[in-house]
Amino acid sequence: MFKFFVSSDAAPAQTERFLQLNAHVPDLVRSVGVAQQELDVPAMQQMNLISAECLFSQAAFAQALSHVSLWGNVARHQAPAHVFASNAVLCANFEAESTRILASLSQNWDFVLWGNTPGATLQLDILPDLALFTGAVQPPYSARGAAALSEMEVTSLAFPLLSTPSVCGYAISPTGADKLIKACLPLTSTTVPTANPNDGGAPAQTLEQLMSLHYSTINAYACVPPLCMADTTAAL
């Protein structure tokens, strides 16, 4: 499987740090992200990629379209792929463990979340129709933060994923790419749940929030413990 990481030309230091922290993972391929300053929102609206009601920032538009472009390649070439944010840190045995996890799933898997931002909530279906789990991987206590994960070997389990507002690394299949393209485009600021259910909902402002609305309707999974983690100490 191809292993892409989305990295902007405007942040060369971030690209260098990503490659240094993940030097133990072979064949990482840089996908040049959409540049915010070159983003033509009216043109994207005419192409039905962005709705007139979308409230995303320019940075969120660029990030979203960078991922959607990769989904299009996955669907077109009928080849699954890994996709990582430029601040993702992968565990020491990512290659072997991710391969094992994917082989353990049914052949019709759509999406597998390898990890997200420390502290972000996850809702998992740990016992189908009987028990849900809602929780978060807490911020690392190591002085090195998430960077320490690059030296750790992890054994993980995959559970059906219902929702999470954060994504830093995932695998996506051709069918999963097609489903998420149809579900998330055009980008729009539909109402999404807030962290506190008592607060009701709020307009979506990121692609991750839109994706979270659809995990329960596709064959989506999340790994616990995670195989990657966002390094929030890195300069973006």
C-alpha positions as CSV (number, residue, x, y, z in Angstrom):
1,M,0.0,0.0,0.0
2,F,1.1,3.5,-0.7
3,K,1.8,5.7,2.3
4,F,1.1,9.3,1.6
5,F,1.7,12.3,3.9
6,V,0.1,15.6,3.1
7,S,2.7,18.4,3.4
8,S,2.5,22.0,2.2
9,D,5.4,23.8,0.4
10,A,4.9,26.6,2.9
11,A,6.1,24.4,5.8
12,P,9.4,22.8,4.8
13,A,10.5,22.4,8.5
14,Q,7.4,20.4,9.2
15,T,8.1,18.0,6.3
16,E,11.7,17.6,7.5
17,R,10.5,16.8,11.0
18,F,7.9,14.3,9.8
19,L,10.6,12.4,7.8
20,Q,13.0,12.5,10.7
21,L,10.5,11.1,13.2
22,N,9.2,8.5,10.8
23,A,12.5,7.4,9.3
24,H,11.8,3.9,10.5
25,V,8.8,3.6,8.1
26,P,9.8,2.8,4.5
27,D,8.4,4.3,1.3
28,L,6.7,7.4,2.6
29,V,5.5,9.5,-0.3
30,R,4.9,13.2,0.0
31,S,1.6,14.6,-1.3
32,V,1.9,18.3,-1.9
33,G,-1.1,19.8,-0.2
34,V,-3.3,22.5,-1.7
35,A,-1.8,25.9,-1.0
36,Q,-4.2,28.2,0.9
37,Q,-3.0,31.3,-1.0
38,E,-3.7,29.6,-4.4
39,L,-7.2,28.4,-3.4
40,D,-9.9,29.8,-5.7
41,V,-13.1,29.2,-3.6
42,P,-15.5,30.6,-6.3
43,A,-14.0,28.2,-8.8
44,M,-14.3,25.3,-6.4
45,Q,-18.0,26.3,-5.8
46,Q,-18.6,26.1,-9.5
47,M,-17.1,22.6,-9.6
48,N,-19.5,21.6,-6.8
49,L,-16.6,20.9,-4.4
50,I,-17.6,23.6,-1.9
51,S,-21.1,24.8,-1.1
52,A,-22.0,28.5,-0.8
53,E,-22.9,27.9,2.8
54,C,-19.5,26.4,3.9
55,L,-17.9,28.3,6.7
56,F,-14.4,26.7,6.5
57,S,-11.4,28.9,6.8
58,Q,-8.9,29.0,3.9
59,A,-6.6,26.7,5.8
60,A,-9.5,24.2,6.4
61,F,-10.5,24.4,2.7
62,A,-6.9,23.6,1.7
63,Q,-6.6,20.8,4.1
64,A,-9.9,19.2,3.1
65,L,-9.2,19.4,-0.6
66,S,-5.8,17.9,-0.1
67,H,-7.3,14.8,1.4
68,V,-10.2,14.7,-1.1
69,S,-7.7,14.7,-3.9
70,L,-6.0,11.7,-2.5
71,W,-9.3,9.9,-2.1
72,G,-10.0,10.5,-5.8
73,N,-6.7,8.9,-6.7
74,V,-7.5,5.9,-4.4
75,A,-10.9,5.4,-6.0
76,R,-9.6,6.0,-9.6
77,H,-6.7,3.6,-9.3
78,Q,-8.6,1.0,-7.2
79,A,-5.7,0.8,-4.7
80,P,-6.0,1.3,-1.0
81,A,-3.6,3.7,0.7
82,H,-2.4,5.1,4.0
83,V,-2.8,8.9,4.5
84,F,-1.0,10.9,7.2
85,A,-1.0,14.5,8.4
86,S,2.4,16.2,8.4
87,N,2.5,16.2,12.2
88,A,1.8,12.5,12.5
89,V,4.2,10.2,14.4
90,L,4.1,6.5,13.6
91,C,4.9,3.7,16.0
92,A,8.1,1.7,15.6
93,N,6.4,-1.3,14.2
94,F,3.8,0.5,12.1
95,E,4.5,-1.4,8.9
96,A,4.0,-4.9,10.5
97,E,1.1,-4.0,12.8
98,S,-0.9,-2.0,10.3
99,T,-0.5,-5.0,7.9
100,R,-1.7,-7.4,10.6
101,I,-4.7,-5.2,11.5
102,L,-5.9,-4.9,7.9
103,A,-5.5,-8.6,7.3
104,S,-7.7,-9.3,10.4
105,L,-10.6,-7.2,9.0
106,S,-13.3,-8.3,6.5
107,Q,-12.3,-7.7,2.9
108,N,-14.9,-4.9,2.6
109,W,-13.3,-2.5,5.1
110,D,-13.6,1.1,4.1
111,F,-11.6,3.2,6.6
112,V,-9.2,2.5,9.5
113,L,-8.2,5.3,11.8
114,W,-4.6,4.7,12.9
115,G,-4.6,7.7,15.3
116,N,-5.7,11.2,16.1
117,T,-4.8,14.2,18.2
118,P,-4.1,13.4,21.9
119,G,-7.2,14.3,24.0
120,A,-9.6,14.0,21.0
121,T,-12.7,11.8,21.8
122,L,-13.5,8.5,20.1
123,Q,-16.8,6.7,20.1
124,L,-16.4,3.0,19.4
125,D,-18.8,0.1,19.2
126,I,-16.9,-2.4,21.4
127,L,-19.8,-4.9,21.7
128,P,-22.1,-4.6,18.8
129,D,-25.6,-3.6,19.9
130,L,-24.6,-3.9,23.5
131,A,-21.8,-1.5,24.5
132,L,-20.4,1.8,23.3
133,F,-17.2,3.3,24.4
134,T,-16.5,7.0,24.4
135,G,-13.1,8.2,25.5
136,A,-9.8,9.7,24.5
137,V,-6.1,8.9,24.3
138,Q,-4.7,11.3,26.9
139,P,-1.9,13.7,26.0
140,P,1.6,12.0,26.3
141,Y,3.3,12.4,29.7
142,S,6.7,11.8,28.1
143,A,8.9,15.0,27.9
144,R,9.2,14.1,24.2
145,G,5.4,14.1,23.7
146,A,4.1,12.1,20.8
147,A,7.5,11.9,19.3
148,A,8.3,9.1,21.8
149,L,5.8,6.8,19.9
150,S,8.4,6.4,17.1
151,E,10.5,4.2,19.4
152,M,7.6,2.1,20.8
153,E,6.2,-1.1,19.4
154,V,2.4,-1.3,19.7
155,T,0.0,-4.2,19.6
156,S,-3.5,-2.9,18.8
157,L,-7.1,-4.0,18.3
158,A,-9.5,-2.6,15.8
159,F,-13.1,-1.7,16.8
160,P,-15.9,-0.3,14.8
161,L,-15.6,3.5,14.7
162,L,-18.7,5.6,15.2
163,S,-17.3,9.1,15.6
164,T,-14.2,11.3,16.2
165,P,-13.6,14.9,15.4
166,S,-9.8,14.3,14.8
167,V,-7.8,12.4,12.3
168,C,-4.0,12.3,11.9
169,G,-3.5,9.0,10.1
170,Y,-5.7,6.4,8.4
171,A,-6.0,3.7,5.8
172,I,-8.7,4.1,3.1
173,S,-9.9,1.6,0.5
174,P,-11.3,2.4,-2.9
175,T,-14.8,1.8,-1.8
176,G,-14.2,3.9,1.3
177,A,-12.8,6.7,-0.8
178,D,-15.8,6.6,-3.1
179,K,-18.3,6.6,-0.1
180,L,-16.5,9.5,1.7
181,I,-16.3,11.6,-1.5
182,K,-20.1,11.2,-2.0
183,A,-20.8,11.8,1.7
184,C,-18.6,14.9,2.2
185,L,-18.8,16.8,-1.1
186,P,-19.7,19.5,-1.6
187,L,-18.0,20.7,1.6
188,T,-20.7,22.3,3.7
189,S,-21.1,23.6,7.3
190,T,-23.8,21.2,8.3
191,T,-24.5,20.9,12.0
192,V,-22.3,18.5,13.9
193,P,-22.5,17.5,17.6
194,T,-20.4,19.4,20.1
195,A,-18.1,17.8,22.7
196,N,-20.9,18.5,25.3
197,P,-24.2,17.0,24.1
198,N,-26.1,19.5,26.2
199,D,-24.7,22.3,24.0
200,G,-26.4,20.9,20.9
201,G,-24.6,21.2,17.6
202,A,-22.4,23.7,15.8
203,P,-21.6,24.3,12.1
204,A,-18.9,22.0,10.8
205,Q,-15.6,23.8,10.2
206,T,-13.3,21.0,9.2
207,L,-13.3,18.0,6.9
208,E,-12.7,15.7,10.0
209,Q,-16.0,16.9,11.5
210,L,-17.9,16.1,8.3
211,M,-16.2,12.6,8.1
212,S,-17.2,11.9,11.7
213,L,-20.9,12.1,10.6
214,H,-20.5,9.1,8.3
215,Y,-18.3,6.6,10.1
216,S,-21.3,4.8,11.4
217,T,-22.7,4.3,7.9
218,I,-19.5,2.8,6.4
219,N,-17.2,0.0,7.4
220,A,-14.9,2.2,9.6
221,Y,-12.6,1.1,12.4
222,A,-10.3,2.6,14.9
223,C,-7.2,1.1,16.5
224,V,-6.8,1.0,20.3
225,P,-4.1,1.8,21.3
226,P,-3.3,4.0,18.3
227,L,-0.5,3.3,15.8
228,C,0.1,7.0,15.2
229,M,-0.4,10.2,17.1
230,A,-0.4,13.9,16.2
231,D,2.7,15.7,17.5
232,T,1.0,18.9,18.8
233,T,4.4,20.3,19.8
234,A,5.5,20.5,16.2
235,A,5.5,23.8,14.4
236,L,2.8,23.7,11.7
